[in-house]
Amino acid sequence: MVEIKTIGVVGSGQMGSGIAQLAAIHGLHVWLLDTNPTALSTASSSISNSIHRLVSRGHLSQAVATKALGLLLYTSNLEDLRSADVVIEAIVESEEVKKKLFGELDNITGRSAILASNTSSISITRLASATTRPSQVIGMHFMNPPPIMKLVEIVRGADTSDETFKVTKALAERFGKIVICSQDYSGFVVNRILMPMINEAFFTLYAGVATKEDIDTGMKLGTNHPMGPLELADFIGLDVCLSIMRVLHAGLGDSKYAPCPLLVQYVDAGRLGRKRGIGVYDYSKGKPTEPLKKSSRL
C-alpha cells in the first residue's frame, strides 16, 4: 500500500481548514491552498486557535500540537502541491469549478497521487472524467466540523481502483474516523437522507405549519437530534443546502427533491446562515428573525 507522507488540501474554509488540521495532528505534512490570501490568513489563525484549545482542554499534548503547527504550510500556488501523495479538494460545491481544478491537479501532481473530493453530492465519476487518472479519483466526504465529527463517507467512482479505496480508507482511519461507503449516486448516503429533511423543514415553515423555533424544538426533543433542521441548515450554509438539493433534483429526477421556494428566496436574499450572520435566524442580534414573506415570483 502507498505510504502517505504529504497531503494537499484545496480550499481553506471550515471544511478545508478542519481537514488540514486533522492531517497535521496525525503527523502528515500539509499544504493548505487557497487563492485568497485573506482566507488563508484566517484559516491559519483558526487552526492555531483550535489546536491550542485542544491542548487547554487536555485533548492534545503540547508536543503533538507544536509538531502539528510545524507541519502546516499555506500557499496560493497550485504548483506547491506537486509533492502531495493525496490532494483533498474542499472548494465550492460546483461541478464545473471542481472539474477545472481536478484537470489542473492532474497536470501538476505526481502520477501516483490520489485526487479526492470532499463533495457532499456531486458525481465522483464525472469529476474523474476531467483527469487522465480516473482510477485514482475518489470521494472522501468529511462531516462538518471535520476535527470533531467521527464519520467519513467514501465514494468510489466507476473506475476507482481497489488500491485507491484501500489507501483512502486507511487515511481516514488514521485520522480516527469511522468509514461508511456509498455508491456514486447523487447525495450519496448522508445528504440523500439529511437534505430532504432540511428541505421539508423549510416547506413546513413556508406553509405556516409552525414557527421555526417550534420546528427545531420538535425535532430536537421529539427525535433526539442535537440541532433542529433549520438551525443545522444555518450551520451548514443555506447556499450549500440549496446546491445539494439541486444536485439531488437533477440527478435523481424526482419532484420530491425540488428545493423549497423559501430556501431559494433566503439564498437569493444573501441570508446564507451563520457565516453571513443571518439565515433562518439572525445571529448578529442574538435572536431569531421573522421569515421572509412569500414572494409572488416563487
N, C-alpha and C positions, 0 to 999 in steps of 0.2 A: 504494500500500500504506500502511496506517495506520502512523504513526510511534509507536513505543513509548518513552515517557519515564519513566513511573512504573508500578511493579507492586506489587501486594499479595500477600503470602504468608500464608495462614491455617494456623496450626499451627507451633509453634516447636521441635518435636522435631528429631531428627537430620536428617530429610529437609527439613523446612521451613527450618531454620537454614542447611543447606547450599545450598538454592536461593536464599535471600535473600543469602547471601554471594556466590554466583556473580553474581547480578544487580548487586549493588553494585560488585563488582570490574570489571564490564563497563560501568560508567558510568550505571546506572539508579538513579533514586530508588526507595527500597524502604520500604514499610510492612510490618513483620513483626508479625502479630497472634496473640495467644493470650489466652484468657480467664483463664489462670492467671498472675498477676504473678510468681510464683516461677519458673515455667518461662521467662518472658520474660527475667528476670534471668540465669538460667543460660545461655540462648541468647546473650544479649549478650556474656557472658564467653567463651563457647565460640567465637563468631565472631571476637571480638577476638584471642583466643589463636591461632586458626587462621590469621588473616591475618598476625599477627606471625611465626608460624613460616614462612610462605611467604616473607616478607621475609628472615628469617635464613638461609634455605636458598638464597637467590638466585633464587627463582621469581617474585618480585614486587618491583617498585621501591617505595621508601618513599613516593614521591609518589602512586603509584596506591593504596597501602594507606591513606594518610591520607585521600585523597579518598573511597575506598570506605567507610571508617568514618563519614565525614561524611554520606554518602548514606543511611545506615541509620537508620530511625526505628522505635520499638517502641510498640505500643499494645494495649489490650484493648477498644477501642471500634470496632465494626464500621463506624461512620459515617466513620472516618478513611480508609476505602478508597474513598470516593466519587470521588476524583480518579484512581483507578488505571485505566490503559489495559488492563491484563491482571491478573486475580487468579488465583493458582495455589493451589488447595486441597491441603493436605498433612496432613489430620487422620486420625482413626481410620478403619480400613477397615470402615466400616459404611454400607450403602446408605441406611438411614433417616436417620442423622446427616448424611451428606453431602447428601442431598436437601433436608433442612431448611436447611442452610447455603446451598445454591445458590438456594433460594427467597428467602432474606434478601438475598443478594448481588444477585439480580435486581432487587430493590426499591431497593437503595442505589446501585449503580454506574450510571455513565452508559450511555446506550443503545447506544453503540458499543463498550463494553468487552467483552473476551473473558473468558469464565469457563472456566478449565482445571482439570482434576483430575489429581493425581498418583497416582490409584488404580492399583493393580497388578493388578486383576482385575474390578472392578465395571463394569457396562454404562454407557457414556457416554450412550447413547440414553435410558436410564432416568433418569440424573441430569439430563439436559437437559429431561426432561418436567416437572421441578419449576420450570422457568423459562418466561418468555414470549419467550425468545430462543434456541431450540434450534439455530439456525444458527450461533450464536456460542459454543457449548459444545464442548469438545474434551478429549481425554485427552493429557496431557503427562507421561509416566511417566519420571521420572529414576531412575537406578540409585543404590544406596547404597554409599559416600557421594557425593552429587552433585558436590562440587568436584573429585573425583578420577576417577570413572567417566566414560568417554567417551560412553556411549550415552544417547540419549533416544528412547523409544518413543512415537510419536504415534498416537493412535487417534481416528478420525473416527466420530461418531455417525451415525445415519440421516439427520439433517438438517444436519450440519456443512457450512458453505459452503466453497467453494474459497478465498475470501478469508481466512477464519479459519484454514484449513490453512496457507496461504502465510505469514501473519503469524506463526503459531506455529512453523513450521519455521524461518523466518528468525531468530526469537528464540533458538531452540535453537542454531542455527549461530553466532549472535553470541556465545553462551556457549562456543563452541569444541567443541560436541558433534557427534557423528555421529548422524544420524537414521535410524531404521527406521520403517516404517508397518505398522499392523495393522488388520485388520477388527475390528469391535466384537463379538468373541466372548469368552466367559469366559476370563480369564487372558491374553488377547492372545497374544503370541509368547513372550516370555521366561519368564513364570511358568507358562504352559501346559506348557512343557518342563521348567523347573527344579523346580517344586514337586512333581510326581510323583516325580522323582528323590530329592528330600529325603524325601518320604513313604516311598519304598521303602527308603531307608536306615534309617528308623525301623522298618519291618517287619523288616528284616534283623537289627536289634538286638533287637527284640521276640521274634523266633523263636530267638534264641540262636545264630545262624549265626556271628557273630564279635563281638569286643569293639568298643566304639565307637572305640577307638584304631586297631584294625586296619581297620575300615570306612573311617575317614577317611584313614589312610595308604594304603590300597589305591587310593582314588580320586585322591589327590594324586599318588602315584608311578606308578600304573597308567594314569591318563588325563590327567596333567599339569594337574590342577586346582590353583589356588593355595590353596584351602581344601577340606577334606573336607566332605561334605554335612551332617554333624551339627554340625560347627564353624560352618559357614555358617548353619545354622538358628538356632544360638545368637546369631549376629551379627545376623541379620535380626530375631529375636524369634519365639519359638515360637508366641505368640498370633497373630502376623501370618501365619505359615505355616499355622496351623490355619484361620484365617479364609479364606485364599485357597483352601485345599483344599475347604472347604465351599462356596465360590462355584463352584469348578470342578465339584464333585459335583452341586450343584443345577442349574447352568446347562447342563451337558453330559449329565447323566443317565446316566453310565456308572459302574459299580461300581468301575472301576479308579481312580477319583478319590476313593474313600471314605477319610477320614483314618484313619491307623493308630491303634488304641486307645492305644498308648503315648504318641503325641503328644498325644492328648486328655487322658490322665492327667497328663502333665507340666504342661500348661496349667492343669488343674483344681487341681494342687498349688501353683500360683504359680511354677513353675520356668520362667520366660519367656526365659531366656538371659542374655546379658551385661548387659543393662540392669537385671536384678534380682540379678546376681552369681551366679546359678545357673540352669542349664538342663540340657542333657545333661552339661555339665561344670560343675565348681564353680570359679568364678573368684575367690571370696573367699579361698580357701586356696591358690590357685596349683596345684591338682592336680585330676584328674578325680574325679567321684563315681561311685558304683555306680548303675546304672539302677534305677528303682523296680521292685518286683516286680509281676507281673501281678495285676490285681485280678479277683475273681470277677464284678464288675459290668460288666466291659468285654467 
